[in-house]
Amino acid sequence: MKVRSQPEDIHREVVSKGFYFADDAVTGLRIEKLVQQQAPLTSANGLKFCHSNVVNHHVIRPYFMTFFDHFGLILYRSLGPLGADYCYKTSVARPNRDSIFVHLVGKGTRMIVWEGSHLHSLDYHKSDRNLWWVPSESLKEAGVNPVEVSFKQGGFIITDPRTCFSVKEGFTVTLGFGNPDVLAKWGRIELAATMEMHKIVGDMLSPRFEMNVRFVPPEYS
């Protein structure tokens, strides 16, 4: 059965709680296939996975089209168990209007997401994971609650980038998307300069979506 939700419902959850999640067995199966192929995320199969599961996803894409006027890919990575709580952006007083992150979740994955953490100024520490580490004491002092989310068959979580989270079991494929101002600040994702990769990227582009990538000789990708 397909996951169905209106963009307005997703937006309401992300604004108030900091995240929206859904079980999605199709996503779980596709992640499992990607792992079996041992395909790097920046390979041809990795990009096709990104296209099917986010850029062309029947729930995620409509939400992005209401949230952004123009947007592009800024981050594409995998995450395993973290052992602590992290976020991608420190909290500010004004609402988040420039970026959204999506965790595609594999079968049997268990995560903790701190509801409302995006609305508080917390004790942030830059980590070597290219994430902001937030001590659990800071989250508890802010009065926010940890929500455990388990995915038996896989699924996805759409988050405000300031929302704190931790992967407890399993792993996620995480993608970040931002507006033109954010795209200008983030480094480009390097891809092999092959005809196949150029075609895949070209197929993903649209008047409102771009890939923040740089093509390099295959031996350097």
N, C-alpha and C positions, 0 to 999 in steps of 0.2 A: 504494500500500500504506500502511495506517495505521501510525503509530509506536505501538509497544506497550511499556510498561514498568510494573512494579509500583511503587507509591508507596514501598515499603521500599527498593527498589533506587535510586530517585532520592534518597531521603533519605540513604542510605549514601554516595553520591557527593558530595552537597552538604556533608555533615558532614566527610568526609575530605579531599576535594579543593577544596571551596569552590564547585563548580559541576557541573551535569549538562547535556549538550547532546544534541540529536538533529536529524538532517536531517528536514525536513518540507516537501515540495513544495507541499502545500496552503497552508501559511502563506506561502510565497514568492509564490504566485499571488494570495493575498488582499492582501498588501502591495502587489504590483504594481498591482492594481485600485484600491486606496486612493490610490496615487500618481497614477494616470491620472485619477481623479475630482478630484484636487487638493482632497481633503476634509481640513479641519483635524481634529485628533484629538478636539477637543471638539465637533465637529458630530454630527449624527444618524448619518451614515455612519461617523464615527470611533468613536462609542460602540458601534455594531453590530459593528464590527471587534473592539473590545475584548471584547465579549460572546462572539463566536464563537471567537476565538483564545486566550482565556485563561479567562474566567469559565465558559465551557461547553465548554472543550477536553477531549477524551477522555483525555488524559494529565495535563495540568496541574491540572485541577480535582480529580481524585481525590487527588493529592499534597497540594494545599492543604487538603483536608478531613481529612487525617491529621495535618498539621502544625499547623493552627489549630483552636481551639474556635470562635472567632468572629473574623472578619477583614473588612477593607475596603480599597478602593482609596485609596492615598495619593499616587501619582505616575503621570503619563501624559505621556510626552514622546518626541520623536525625537532621535536622535544620529547625526551623520555622523562622518567621520574626525576623530580627536581630537589626534593628534600627541604624546600623552603618556599616562601611566597614571593611572587614577582609580579611586575607589571611592565608595560612597554612605554608608559608616558606618565610623568608626574602630574598630580592634580592641580588645576587652576580654578579660579573663581568662576570663569565663564564656561558655558556649555561646550562640549566637544562637537565641533562641526567640520573637522578637517580629516579625520581618519577613522577607520574601522578595522578590527582584526577578526579573523575567522580561524577557529581551531577545528580542523577535521579530525575526528576521533576514531581510532581503531577499535576493533572488537575487544571487549573486556577491560576497557580503559576506565579508570576512576580518577576524577578530578575534584579539587576543592576550589570553589569560586566564592570570593568574599562579596556578598550582596551589599551594594551601596558604597563600596570602597572608593569608587570613582568620584564621589561627592565630598571627600575629605582630603585635607592636607596631611600627609603621613610622613613618617621618618624614612626617607628614600636614600638608598646607597647604590651607587653604580657597581654592577657586578661584571665579572669576566665573561658572562654569558650574553653580553649586549642587552641586558635587561636591568631593570631597577629592582633591587632586593628590598623588601619591606619586612622588618621584624614583626613577628606575630604579636608582640606586646603592643606595638603601635596600632595594629588593627583592632585589638581588643580594647585599647584605651579610647579609640574612636567610636566604639559601640557598634561596629559592623559585625554581621554574622557570617560564619562560614557555611556554605551550602555544598553538600557532597552530591556530585552528579556522576552516576554510573551508566556506562553504555555497554549493555550485553552484546548487542549486534553492531555497534558503531553509531555514529551520528555527527553532529556539529554544534559548536557554540559560537555565536556572534557576540563580540564584546566591544565595549568602549575600551580604548587602549589603556586607560587609567585603572581599569578593574584588575584587582589583584587575584592571582590564581596559583595553583600548584598542581602538577601532575603527580598522582600518588602511585598509580599502576598503569602499565601500558604506555602508549605514546600518542602524540598528536602530530599532524602536519599543520603548521601555522602559516597563514598568509595575512599580510598587512596591505591595506589599500588606503591611499590618501588623495587629497585634492592637489591641484597644480602647485600650491605653495609648499606642501609637504614633499611632493615629488622632487622639487628643486633642492631640498635639503638632504635627501637620502642618497646614498651611493647607488649606482646602477648595478643591477644583477648581471653577472657575466655569463654569456652563453657562447657555445661553439659556433663559429661562423661557417655553417654548412647550409646547403640548399634546403635540406629538410627542416632545419631549425628556423630559417628565414620564413619558410612557408607556414610553419605552425604558428609563429608569432604573428605573421600577417593575417592569418585566419582568425586570430583572437581579437584583433584591433577593431574598433568601431569609432564613430565620430565622438563618442563620449568616454571611451575607454582606451588607455594606452598601456604599453608595457615599458616599464622603466628599466630597460636592459641595454647592455653594450655587447656587441659581438666581437669576439677575440679569436685568434687562430685556435683550432681545435686542441692543439697540444698544450695550450695555456688555460683551457676552460676547466 
